[in-house]
């Protein structure tokens, strides 16, 4: 097998068995596997369709409680071995469809009774996947082109409260945000198509505001309508509705639609797809189960989303800053080509305060930077909130401390005074 | 709010905060939520769109390591409180689409930094969901009708080795299984549409055997073709292909297709949907994260699958027997009506040996009972393997110990002698 023929998967595992043995059991599970001799099973067949253990890097040995419940009948003296193991999975087994790839690399192997921990850290894909999947239709460049902002982060906000608002109330908030100069506004993930604010009526009310401002000022705010639906056709219908109203983005709750549904949309979409990853905690929060963002973002890149949530520094969720920084780097690293990079959507309690560290740790301005309260709760109003964020980014890029820059930038000064002691929320 | 207007969700949580406070934080996250006063936010709006804490049942208090990493800046003295909390979520927030319901009940709430554990144990749905979702098109009765087996479990087997076999080799195995009298055969989850065995060619070869036997013997073996695809339209095309070839079932890797993709198939399917849940370990294996099968099976019932994998007693995976028995009971409990019960697919290392306990603990024969090695590795051949399973079920229902029944049932005797000391696998 050459690199062109394999998917190289790395897992972190824990097992009462020594790592070499545990890795071999994983490889066997993921391979052709047989319980009995059957006529068709030849040595050549076995070779071609066998997963190979490429590397085993032992980590710490722990005693006491296993990370996860495992097979109650597995022998153990209370010692559990941890290791990072790399397996080479032949494309002959998986093909290039995710529905099969994931059944092999994130299927039965996650349930093996001989493992008390199994987490997909990352995988490398051969070039065949580049042609087999649509990938992002817009990505970073396409999103920037539609907004017309190139040399700084896209400053974004969100509609809150997130449910109960009529289209007119929503449009009023949008008007304030557009007038304040935000580049991007999004629906909340919980707001899809309720009777009191159908997509049709919300799109009409919101886009009337945005289209009018665009005609007047020459700059069109990108609004991401949450078109998530259980029915892929309905999702496409909602996409077409907001497209017709003049919108330039759609948003989906990717984990609750699933790979096939989002791909269905992608293949028919004429707008960038803003991917909200709510529920991601289920897949990643247990350190010895699920998967790392390194694996996760590649799956969604193949499916073809354009903008992907990554949390932000000192966010309101559980995720640590190092994990957030890694996610940002993942999005910004090409998978097969530069155009398949994803725009990292930084959000959750953001305001000017996190900007210097965000820039220092990533050395880029390729962000969508969502501030809810950081804009709408700014003491000088939303326009001052937007200015405070732009000022913070100017200062960060120039390497000027925020407090210094605030000396002659009053909106930043106000933000530091207000949010420096009390996080703005959402 | 009345019961007709709410989704009642129960979570198991762990938190450095006392349970009442943690539950209130969850409810706030799932509610309308606002970071700042906005014009549209009134008291009435808040009331109508607020999640209410219905019940908090404290469990043990633990010290030391939290179950999951949580917000590093959350205050803790090393004490973590566990509790089961029930929240009432107004339908006004969610509507009946899963894409929205799950964003609320399994979205951001799973990532709250104030929780070091959060697991969706179960939820109760109001009647509005019965009309809003297709539900199973065949279920237990429909599956039995197509096979013509009513008063005992459906005896099933699987094609292994699972990859590399040509359509002709696959058909040879199917012929042996059909001749042996199995009721049902399935593709492996890793076998979809590879170049060496496309759905077209596999369906043609396999159904030639099955159709011929059906004409000859009057009984048609159900074969579940794995039509999983990233592209919902392609999945429907594969469904139509196998339907045209005379097949009576399709199979999908539900976790890797996702809710919307499977629903798309369901709405166009004329065959029962055999739901393979590989990857389910990721969602459930960490005791304080993800979800219980109680919640999971309800989601897929709404989507409309018919047969759902539940593992089996003393299976080759990590799952404990009590969990398996609970899953079986869940499938067999009506959600809105008896016809929406799911056929539990028992498998993974099954043979005659687990039958008495399976019957004793569930008191039902409404099963698909998959034996791979238990049939194909039987020392008397597959026909003897099938007979040994039927004999085991006869004995179990009559309350006769297997060893006694084996006295004048030689195939059962052989199974006990062979597999009593060495599990048959798969």
Interface residues (C-beta under 8 A of the other chain):
Chain A: X32 X33 X34 X35 X36 X38 X39 X40 X41 X45 X46 X48 X49 X68 X69 X70 X71 X72 X73 X92 X93 X94 X95 X97 X98 X99 X100 X102 X103 X104 X106 X107 X108 X110 X111 X112 X113 X115 X118 X133 X160 X161 X162 X163 X164 X165 X166 X169 X170 X172 X173 X188 X189 X190 X192 X193 X194 X195 X228 X229 X230 X231 X232 X233 X235 X252 X253 X255 X256 X257 X258 X259 X260 X261 X262 X263 X264 X267 X276 X278 X279 X280 X281 X282 X283 X285 X286 X287 X289 X290 X291 X303 X314 X315 X316 X317 X318 X319 X320 X372 X373 X376 X377 X424 X425 X426
Chain B: X32 X33 X34 X35 X36 X38 X39 X40 X41 X45 X46 X48 X49 X68 X69 X70 X71 X72 X73 X92 X93 X94 X95 X97 X98 X99 X100 X102 X103 X104 X106 X107 X108 X110 X111 X112 X113 X115 X118 X133 X160 X161 X162 X163 X164 X165 X166 X169 X170 X172 X173 X189 X190 X192 X193 X194 X195 X228 X229 X230 X231 X232 X233 X235 X252 X253 X255 X256 X257 X258 X259 X260 X261 X262 X263 X264 X267 X276 X278 X279 X280 X281 X282 X283 X285 X286 X287 X289 X290 X291 X303 X314 X315 X316 X317 X318 X319 X320 X372 X373 X376 X377 X424 X425 X426
